[in-house]
Every structure is written in C-alpha cells, then in structure tokens.
Amino acid sequence: GWPFPRHIPCLYCQYPHLPGKLKKFGEVTEDKKRLAEADVVLVRSKTQCSKEYIDSASKLKLIIRGGVGTDNIDKEYAGEKAIQVNNTPRASAIAVSELTFALMLAVPNRLIEGHNSMMQG
C-alpha cells in the first residue's frame, strides 16, 4: 500500500506540467536547492539518482520515475536506505503504440528518407 499520509510535506518534481496537479498532495517544488527537504522525488530518465543524489535528499522516502525504465536510479542503494522506488510503466503505453503504427506506415513508404531529402533541398 501507500506508505505515506495523503499530505506529502515536500515533493520535488521535474515535470513542468505536473506541479499544479500535485499540489493537492502537499508542497511541490522544482527548486533543486530544496532537494534536501524532499520526502518524494518525481524524476525523468535524464536524472541520475546516484548514491550522491540520494544522500543529498536526506528526508527521502520515495523515488518515482515518470516512465518505464529505472536504470537511472541506484535501486540497490535506495533499498539500503529504505527508500522505495516506483515507476509508471503504463504512462507511455498509448504514445508507444501510436509511434509503432506511425512507423509501420512511414518505414515501408520511405517517408523519413523523403522528408530528410526535401529538407536538404
């Protein structure tokens, strides 16, 4: 189950469109300087949640990766510190299926090559 109260004291979020939606759960910040105050961090794939990153967030209880992969998170170290790591595997399912169908049409018709050729003049 959810290991936190409905109110999160401080959530660090790297997604510019989400803070407004997340405010009902508690204070949301995009200020990296406040990482030490964060109980929860919501990160993207580019953020390396290394040992140093985790140590800089001394109150951290949960790391959420917005997406499928968690290879950017030191899960072993997070586990040692009793920090839960979750991801959102279904978040990109529709976009991935749309891309698959688009490529099924584009590749055999060489649309990408045609586009690149037109852009080069």
TAVENBEL-V403065 format. One record per helix or strand of 3 or more residues. SS is the DSSP state (H for helix, E for strand). FROM is the first residue (numbers start at 1). LEN is the number of residues. If there is no record, write none. Layout:
# TAVENBEL-V403065
ss=SS from=FROM len=LEN
ss=SS from=FROM len=LEN
This chain:
# TAVENBEL-V403065
ss=E from=8 len=6
ss=H from=19 len=7
ss=E from=26 len=4
ss=H from=32 len=6
ss=E from=40 len=4
ss=H from=51 len=6
ss=E from=62 len=4
ss=H from=75 len=6
ss=E from=84 len=4
ss=H from=93 len=14
ss=H from=111 len=10
